[in-house]
Amino acid sequence: MIVCSCTVITDAHIETALLEILGQPNAPIPTPGVVFRHLSKKMNCCGCAPLLVSTIYQIVQKLEREERICPCACASAKTKLEKLFVAYRRPNWDAEPVRVPEDVAELTSV
């Protein structure tokens, strides 16, 4: 499935990147910015950000179930990604923009 049509990034690309990122010692939290940098891409319109966060979270869960990445890396990544997912979800697009907490805002920089 294509997650970002601007840069043609698929869920398979994201899975490969997550395996490499979370396999590193002292692995960074796999935010959209970290994943894009790892894939040597730049976010253009950022319209994919909510889907990207959701996809990253789902793939981290899948990799954990399949025991393909360290459970410690999963626990840390999932906690931070849950904060991002909640921050990006907005039920009403006409409502006021969601304020991203400071500890999460630094993770979203690309």
N, C-alpha and C positions, 0 to 999 in steps of 0.2 A: 504494500500500500504506500502511495506517495504521501508523505507527511508535509513536505515543503515543496510547492510547485515552482517557486522562484529559483531554487537551487537544485531541484530534483533529488531530494533526499528521501529515501524510503525507510520503512521500519527495519528492513534488513541492514541498511547502512548504520542505523542507530544501534541495532543489536551488536553488530561487530564493534562499533566504537565503544559501547558500554563494556563489552568484554575486555577490551584493551585498557580502557580508563580504570575500571574497577579492579583490574588485575595488577595494577601498579602498587608498589609500596607507598603508603601515605596517599592513597588515591583521593583526588579532589571529588567534591560532590558533583554528580553529573547533571549540571544545569544545562539549559539550552545553549548558553554561551560556551560552556566547556565542550559540549558535544560538537557544536559548529566549529570551534577552533580546532578540535581534534580532527575533524573531517576537512580542514583547510577551506572552510566556507564562511561566508558572511551573511547574516540575516539582512534581507532587503526590506520588505514591507512589514515584517513581524506579525503578519496575520496568522502565521502558523504557530505562534508561541503557545496558545492554550492547548492545541492538539499535540504539540511537541512535548510539553510538560506531562500531559496525560500518557502519551506513548512511552516516554522514558520511564515513568512510574510503572506502567504495565509490564514493560520489558524487564525492569529490575525485579519485579515480583516473579516473572516467568523464570529468569535466570536463577533466582533463589530456589524456587521449587525444583528446578532441574539440577540444583547443586553445582552449577557451573561457575559461580562466584562465591567468594567468602561471605559467610553469614554476617560477620561484623561489618563489612563494607555495605552490605544490604541494609542493615538496621540503620546505620548512620545516613545513608543516601535516602532511604524511604522517609525518615523523619523530616529532613529538609525539603524533599520533594512534595510531601503532603502540605507543608506551609505554602510552597509555590502554587500548588494546584488550587488551594483555597483562595489564595490571593488573586489568581487570574480568573476564577469563575465568577461570572456576573449573570444573575438570572434575568435582569432587565437592562438591555443595552442603552436605553434612554436615561437610565439613572445616573447618579453621580459616579465618577470613576472610583474604583476600589483603591484605597490607600494601601500600599504595600509596606508592611512593617520594615523598619530599618535593617534588621538582621536578615531579611529576605531580599530586600532591594539590592544589596551588594552582590547577591548570588545571581541576579538576573542580568548583570552587565555583559555585553557581548564584546 
